[in-house]
Amino acid sequence: MEWVIEVEGLVKEFNGRRVLHDVTFHVGRGEVFGLLGPNGAGKTTTIRILLGLLELTSGKALVLGGRLSENRKLRSRVGVVLEGDGLFPQLTAYENLEFYARVYGLKSTVERGKRIREVLELVGLYEARDVRVGYFSRGMRRRLALARALIHSPDVLFLDEPTLGLDVEGQALVRGLVTKLSREEGVTVLYTSHDLDEVERVCSRVALLVGGRIVASGTVESLVSEFSKPLVEVYFTSIGEALKATKYVRGLNYVVECWCNGKSATILVDGNSDIPKLVDDLVRSGFKVIEARRVKRRLEEVYLELVRKS
Amino acid sequence: MLLRVVVWREFRETLRDRSLLSSVFSVFAFLGMLSATIAKIPISAESIVFHMAPCLGIIVGFGLSVRFVREKQERTVETLLCTPLTLRELWLGKVVSLTVPSHIVSVASTLALISLRGYTVNALMAVYLAMVVPVVIASATGLLGFLYYILGMRQMRTLNYIVFFTLFATLYLVVGRLTSPTILTWCSASIVLALSLVIFGITYYQITHLSRERIVTTIS
C-alpha cells in the first residue's frame, strides 16, 4: 500500500522531557485515520511535527514522502484545520478564501471565484460570503475554516478537532464531507476528536495515544473485539427473577460485573467465556431465560478501559 | 509573488483596523497640543523633520504592530505556516503594510506642523522624509515584529510596556531639542539610513533563520 503519512519511531523531547515515545503508524491513500487520546497525550504534538511546525528529536514523520517544513510544494498539497481557525476577522468570508486561494496558487480570477463559491456552498456559508468573519459565530468560523482547508483541493487533510463548537447539523456536515472526500476523491485524512462516536462513524482506522505512546491501533471493529470483554444482556420473566439471577451470576468465576435493569440483567463476562455457557448455567440453576443477546461494545468503552489501564 | 498576496491582505486589514484610527488620532492630538505649547518659541524646521518624523512614524507603527500579537494569540500564524508561505514573506508583508500607513501619517503630520509655522521644505528635508523615514519605521516595526514572534505572551506584554515608555521618553527628549540648532545634514541623514538598514538587515537574517518551533511553542 502507498503510504501518504508515515510515522516511524517518532520521539519528541521538550527541554529534555520526552513527550512522544517511539510513535509509529502509517496512513494510506484515501484513508481516514483517527488519532485518539486524552488531553496531553501527544496528539497535537504529533500533528504539529507532521506539519513541520515542530522539529522531531528522532524517528521519521513524513507526509507525501517528505518533510513539510522543508518543502513548499508539498505544503501546497496539504489542508489543515487546527485549534485556531486561521481566519482574518477584518476580512469577509470571501476575502479570506480569496487570500488562501491565491496563496495556494489558484491564479485565474475566474477559477478562484468558482472554487470559492463551491467550497462556500459546501459548508453552507455562501449567503454570508460578504460578512466580515469578525461577526461570525464560533460554528460559522469553524465551517469557514473547513472551507479554507479545502480551497485548493488538497491530497491530505489534517483535521484537529474539526467539529469543536459546531452544532449537531454542522457536525453531521463535517462527517459527511470527510467521508465523501476520502471515498470519492481519495483524500487522506488525519482526524483527531474527543467525540468517539464521531470517530467511530468517520474513521476507517484509529490509533490510541496515551502518555505519548501508542497503546492500541487498528480498525474500530478490531479494537472493539480485541480489547473489550463480551457484554451480554439476559431477559427474564419478572423483575424478581432478574434480581435473583443477578445475585446468582455474581458468584460465577467467569463473570466480571453484573447489574440489573428491570426485567433484564447486563452481564460482563471474561474474554474467554461464551454466551451459551452463561445461559446454560442460568437455565440449569432454574432461571427462565426469555432471551440472551450480545451487546455491541462501543469504541468509547474500549477507549476508557485502555486509558484507565495505561 | 506570494509576498504581493500577503501585502494585499495586510493592507486590507490595516485599513479596516481600528488601531490605525486610534494611532492617527493620538498623533494628531499630540501634535495639536505640541503646536499650542510651542506656538511662541522659535523652533527649527529641520529638527522637526530629523527627530519628530521618524518618532511619530514609529509610534503609529507600534500602535499597528498589535496585529503581529493578535495573529499569534489567535493561532492564525500556525495555519499560515502550514501554507506555501514562508515566515520571511509573512513578516515582510506585515512590515510593508505597517510601514506605509505609518509613513503617510508621519510625513503628513510633520508637514502640517512645519507649514503651520510658515516654514518651507528644502531638498534635504524632502529626501529625508521620503527615503530615510520609511526605512527607520520599517526597521523599528520589523524588529518589533521579530521580537513578537520569538517571545512568549507574558514577555510580549513586558516588551510593550518597555517600548511604550521608551517612546514617550524619546518624544519628551525630542520636544526638548526642537529649539536647538539643526543636526540634519546629508551626513547625519546617511548615518541614520545606514543604521536603520543594518538593523533591518540583521532582523531579516534572523527571521530567515528563525525556526517555526520557536513561534509555535511561544504561542501559549
Contacts between the chains, C-beta under 8 A, distances in Angstrom:
chain1	res1	chain2	res2	distance
A	14	B	217	7.5
A	48	B	216	6.3
A	51	B	81	8.0
A	51	B	82	5.1
A	52	B	81	7.8
A	52	B	82	7.6
A	52	B	212	6.6
A	53	B	78	6.4
A	53	B	81	6.0
A	53	B	82	7.1
A	53	B	212	5.1
A	53	B	213	7.0
A	53	B	216	4.7
A	54	B	212	7.5
A	54	B	213	5.0
A	54	B	216	6.2
A	54	B	217	7.5
A	55	B	211	6.8
A	55	B	213	5.3
A	68	B	82	7.3
A	69	B	212	6.4
A	72	B	84	4.7
A	72	B	86	7.3
A	73	B	84	7.5
A	75	B	82	6.4
A	75	B	83	6.2
A	75	B	84	5.0
A	76	B	83	7.6
A	76	B	84	4.6
A	78	B	82	6.7
A	80	B	79	6.2
A	80	B	82	4.7
A	82	B	75	6.7
A	82	B	78	5.6
A	82	B	79	5.9
A	82	B	82	7.6
A	83	B	75	5.8
A	83	B	78	7.8
A	84	B	74	5.5
A	84	B	75	2.6
A	84	B	76	5.7
A	84	B	78	5.7
A	84	B	79	6.2
A	85	B	74	7.9
A	85	B	76	7.7
A	85	B	79	7.6
A	86	B	75	7.5
A	86	B	76	5.2
A	86	B	78	7.3
A	86	B	79	2.7
A	86	B	80	6.7
A	87	B	76	7.0
A	88	B	9	6.8
A	88	B	13	5.9
A	88	B	76	7.0
A	90	B	12	7.1
A	90	B	13	4.5
A	90	B	16	4.3
A	90	B	17	6.1
A	91	B	9	7.1
A	91	B	12	6.2
A	91	B	13	6.5
A	91	B	16	7.9
A	95	B	9	7.7
A	95	B	12	6.7
A	99	B	5	6.7
A	99	B	8	7.7
A	99	B	9	4.6
A	100	B	83	7.0
A	102	B	5	4.5
A	103	B	2	6.3
A	103	B	5	5.8
A	103	B	83	5.0
A	103	B	84	6.3
A	103	B	85	5.8
A	104	B	83	6.8
A	104	B	84	6.8
A	105	B	84	7.3
A	132	B	16	7.9
A	148	B	79	7.9
A	158	B	82	7.9
